[in-house]
Amino acid sequence: MPKTNKWWPKGFRVWADKKPPFKERCQHRKSGTMVDLEAFPPRSAAFYSECARIEAGMKHVPGKPGTLGLLIERYRGHAAFKDLAPRTRDDYQKIFNYLLPLADTPLPRFTPPFIVRLRDRAHEQRSARFATYVKQVLSVLFAWGKERGLVKDNPALGVKGVKRKRGAAQANRPWTDAEREIVLAHAPPHLLPTLGVMMFTGLGPGDAVNLPKEALQDGAIRTRRAKTGTDVYWPVIGRLQAILDEAPEHGAPTLLANKFGRPWTVGGFRASWNTFRIGLEGRGLIDPGVTLYGLRHTVATILREVGMDDRTIADALAQSTETMARHYSKRADIAPKMERVAPVFEAEIERRQAEVSNRSEKSVKPGRSTQTCDPKPTNISMREVVPRGGIEPPTRGFSIRCSTN
């Protein structure tokens, strides 16, 4: 029987998570676009307006000449957009959906002050990160149009993003050494290999779950980042090799598989990770803010702390904007460099693991004796330990007397 109490518009579906925090969600069925229920509360006028905007975006209406709508339409039909990674195209499309009410706006109206107002409005409606991304996508769009004579200039060029509030939590922050060891110690067998690959190579979730089996050869992982096409070469360090050796066998064509022995999807892995992460947070084992993408920041942070230069860190994370012709010539340079990087990274991982273990062993246990210390006058003058020319201390010094309880 059809639902009689359905309050959401036709073409959308609403559900609540089956596990904590039991968050309510809404999705447009045809496009898969999610409705931000925090920005647009359910049953509110803003919610129904947002649903109508998403639904209208699915109806193809040819853009009018000289308008933003036509510029977006031409860009989406060009190889510059089609050659982007699927995740990037989806992210761009979210911005285009947001800009749909401005589709008929003439291009000359887009000036730097106008872009700033758009950015600020997106900040008020959504978030600082979303507002900055609106400005960035507009800059990409107008730069593409300028190269083809569709616009005279790029009005978003030079417009700054929204500054992060002081004290605000850092997105995708690096993991602490203790958090890394706790996750490795508690991760279930079907999650551990994927987490290990991300943790010890800096690959993002999409690149990690899609690694083919042949990517692991001769003790190294060789692949390319889906987002940029940049070559990745990472010798497998000892801890990662041990994790992969103990991974459950499977018949999937990918290096990593879920608990059913089938290839992971990015969404499936994220869902399983979130359930595991929430459980660790609930038990107080890790702090909030631990993300999968934070592992890339973790690898970069560790390499920086052991003295690696910017170019080496960029090569380790496959962060390159060079053309495809340079990728092939660069591969020969990356492999020898990474052969030197991996042992240093491995040694630092082992040192940090030992440090975390030592801290745990040295923690004071109930029943152990503790010391209390209080000052006791002495006849030793502190003049003897003050460098010549320093501040004169009192002629009466002191020592510390300690007693064991």
C-alpha positions, -999 to 999 in steps of 0.1 A, spaced: 0 0 0 13 35 -8 24 57 21 -3 81 33 19 101 56 47 108 31 58 144 35 87 145 10 82 155 -27 78 130 -55 111 118 -69 129 119 -36 134 93 -9 140 98 28 154 74 53 172 72 87 205 55 94 200 21 110 230 27 133 241 56 155 238 85 151 206 75 133 208 106 110 179 113 87 188 116 50 171 127 18 181 119 -18 169 127 -53 163 93 -68 171 101 -105 203 121 -100 214 107 -67 218 143 -53 217 144 -15 197 172 2 215 188 31 190 184 58 210 205 82 210 235 58 174 227 47 154 213 77 128 186 68 93 200 62 105 236 61 99 259 32 136 260 25 136 222 22 108 221 -4 125 249 -23 157 230 -24 140 199 -37 122 219 -64 156 234 -74 172 199 -77 142 186 -96 143 216 -120 179 210 -127 171 176 -142 150 191 -169 172 201 -198 164 236 -209 188 250 -235 208 279 -221 202 313 -235 230 329 -255 254 350 -234 243 335 -201 258 314 -173 236 285 -182 249 283 -217 285 286 -206 280 257 -181 262 236 -208 291 241 -232 317 233 -206 299 201 -195 299 190 -231 336 196 -236 365 171 -230 378 194 -203 349 183 -181 344 148 -194 380 139 -187 378 148 -151 377 120 -125 341 109 -117 342 122 -82 354 156 -95 326 158 -120 301 150 -93 315 177 -71 314 202 -100 278 192 -108 268 200 -72 280 235 -77 263 238 -111 230 227 -94 235 253 -67 240 280 -94 209 269 -114 188 299 -103 214 321 -120 213 302 -153 197 331 -172 221 357 -157 240 375 -185 278 369 -183 288 406 -182 270 408 -148 297 384 -133 322 408 -119 346 403 -89 322 420 -65 294 398 -78 315 367 -73 322 378 -38 285 382 -30 279 347 -44 306 333 -23 293 351 9 258 339 2 270 303 -2 288 307 31 257 318 49 236 291 33 260 262 35 295 263 48 329 280 44 343 250 25 313 250 1 315 287 -5 352 285 -13 344 256 -37 318 277 -55 344 304 -61 369 278 -74 345 261 -98 334 295 -112 371 303 -117 376 271 -136 345 277 -157 354 313 -167 390 304 -173 378 277 -198 354 302 -214 381 329 -217 404 306 -236 376 300 -261 365 336 -265 332 330 -247 339 356 -220 363 385 -219 379 378 -186 378 356 -155 359 376 -127 367 349 -101 405 353 -106 420 368 -75 389 364 -54 398 347 -21 381 318 -5 364 320 29 390 320 56 386 292 82 376 304 116 403 306 142 401 276 164 378 257 140 385 220 137 409 211 108 393 191 81 411 158 74 436 165 101 466 141 105 461 111 127 481 109 159 505 80 164 483 66 191 452 68 169 470 50 141 480 21 163 446 18 179 428 16 146 453 -11 134 449 -31 166 410 -30 165 402 -31 127 383 -62 116 400 -84 90 379 -71 61 388 -35 68 425 -38 79 441 -44 45 425 -14 29 433 8 59 468 -4 58 473 4 22 460 39 28 479 44 60 513 33 46 511 47 10 489 78 13 465 66 -13 429 80 -11 399 57 -6 390 56 -43 425 48 -55 430 22 -27 398 2 -32 402 1 -70 438 -12 -70 440 -42 -93 460 -72 -81 487 -66 -106 494 -32 -90 514 -51 -64 545 -65 -80 581 -70 -69 574 -56 -34 560 -23 -46 526 -8 -54 525 9 -88 494 27 -100 480 61 -110 458 85 -91 424 85 -107 420 122 -101 452 135 -118 466 105 -137 499 110 -118 521 79 -113 523 63 -79 552 42 -68 554 30 -32 577 2 -20 557 -19 5 571 -14 40 573 -43 64 541 -35 84 520 -32 53 534 -65 39 525 -82 72 490 -69 69 486 -80 33 501 -115 41 475 -121 68 445 -107 47 417 -132 40 420 -149 5 395 -138 -21 388 -142 -58 382 -105 -66 402 -89 -94 412 -61 -70 440 -63 -45 415 -55 -17 381 -70 -11 352 -68 13 341 -95 37 322 -113 9 353 -116 -12 340 -90 -37 356 -57 -48 349 -28 -25 329 2 -37 340 35 -23 306 40 -7 306 6 8 340 10 23 332 44 37 300 30 53 319 1 69 346 25 81 322 49 96 305 22 116 339 10 129 351 46 136 319 55 155 324 25 176 359 35 185 348 71 193 320 58 215 345 38 235 367 68 239 396 51 220 400 78 194 391 115 192 365 129 168 378 142 134 396 110 123 389 107 85 401 84 57 415 113 37 434 124 69 457 95 62 472 114 33 479 143 56 494 119 81 519 104 56 528 139 45 533 151 81 555 122 90 577 127 59 580 164 67 589 156 103 618 133 92 632 161 69 618 152 34 616 182 10 584 194 -7 592 177 -40 598 144 -24 565 146 -4 546 156 -36 561 126 -54 552 103 -25 516 115 -26 514 117 -64 506 154 -62 517 167 -96 502 190 -122 527 182 -149 515 170 -183 512 134 -193 544 135 -213 563 143 -181 547 114 -163 566 88 -183 600 106 -180 593 112 -143 586 76 -135 623 67 -138 631 95 -113 604 86 -88 613 49 -84 649 54 -71 638 83 -49 610 63 -34 633 33 -27 651 57 -4 620 73 10 602 40 20 629 27 45 630 61 62 592 61 65 592 25 77 618 33 104 599 63 116 566 42 118 584 16 139 599 42 162 565 58 167 549 24 173 575 16 200 570 51 215 533 45 219 539 11 234 564 25 259 541 52 270 514 25 277 539 3 297 551 33 318 516 43 328 512 42 366 491 13 377 470 11 409 489 -1 440 522 13 428 541 36 451 541 73 443 564 100 454 556 133 470 582 160 470 585 192 490 612 218 493 637 216 521 661 244 530 698 238 524 730 256 528 741 253 492 741 287 475 726 290 440 753 315 431 773 286 420 749 276 392 741 310 379 763 321 349 785 352 355 765 383 347 732 366 354 705 376 378 716 373 414 696 346 432 689 345 469 719 335 490 698 307 505 692 278 481 669 248 483 669 211 475 640 187 470 631 161 496 611 131 483 593 105 503 577 72 491 542 65 501 
